[in-house]
Amino acid sequence: MKRLTIFPVVAISLSLTVFSSLLFATEPCGDFGECKVLIEINSSDGDIGFHFLMDGDDLKSARLHDANGAKVFQERAKGPLREQKFTETFVESAEPLCWADPEADEDEEIVSLEDFLELWPAGTYVFSGRSDEGEKSKGETDLSHDLPAAPTDLAFDGSSISWDTGDDLGNCASKSDLDELVDEGVIDTHPEDVTVVAWEVVFEPDVDDGDPVGNQKFTIRVAGDISPQEVTVPSEYLDSLPDDTPAKIEVGAIGADDNATFTEVGDICINEDEGCD
C-alpha cells in the first residue's frame, strides 16, 4: 500500500511523494525539528504497517526505541554521506497481510491485528541521534492504538468522490472481531468510536509501473467533519488524462494521532473512448 500513503496538499499533474504524518507530527520533538510514529492500514488489501519520521540537523547516526525501550531501528552514515551528514529519515515497515487472503501466495506472511499491536506497543517512542562532532539529540513522540474505522461505500460519479464512515477495519478486522479485542482489553477504543480529524482523498491513474501517467495524481486532505463527505475532482485534471485511462480512488480516515485506515476502489475508466482494458 503505499500509501498511507499521506498528503496535506493538492497535487495535479505532478509526481509527488509526501509523508502523511506531516500534518500532526510532534513539532518540535525535543532536539529534533519533528518526529512521528504511526500505524497505517489498507482495509481493502488487508495489510498493516508501522511508519516513522524524524527530522534533525547534521546527523551521522540515528536510533529509535519503542515504548518498551527496545531498539527497533538504527542507521549510520558512511562514506560521502558521513561527510555531508543527513537530516530527515522516513521509514515504512513491510506491510504483511492481516487476514488469510485466499488469493495470496501460500507462503505469504500473515500478522493478525492483535499480533501486530503486540509487536508495536502503544506508548512513548524515543528518537536519538548524534552529530559528527559528537553532539547528542533526543526526542519523544507517542504511538496510539486508536485506529480509525475504514471508509466505506466509496464512489466516483464522474466528477466527485464520495464515501461514508465505516465501523470496522475491512479485511483486517470485522466489527465483531474488534468488539472482542475491546472486551479483551487489546484495544481501548473501538475504531467506530475513534474521531476522524481528516480525510485523505486520492484519485490515481491505475497504470503499469513506469507509465508517466501514473504520476499524475490528484490528492487532497480535508477536515474530518466535512459534510457531505465528498470531494470534487477538478475537471482540468480529468481532462488532462489520456483517453481510456484506468483509475482508482482511495479515501483514508486519519485519527488525531495520525494513525490511518485507507479504503480503495478501482475499475474506473476516465475519458472513455474505446474502453479501458
Secondary structure, 3 states (H helix, E strand, C coil): CCCCCCCCCCCCCCCCCCCHHHHCCECCECCECEEEEEEEEECCCCEEEEEEEEEEEEEEEEEEECCCCCEEEEEECCHHHHHHCEEEEEEECCCCECCCCCCCCCCCCECCHHHHHHHCCCEEEEEEEEECCCCEEEEEEEECCCCCCCCEEEEECCCEEEEECCCCCHHHCCHHHHHHHHHCCCCCCCHHHCCEEEEEEEEEECCCCCCHHHHCCEEEEEECCCCCCEEECCHHHHHHCCCCEEEEEEEEEEECCCCEEEEEEEEEEECCCCCCC
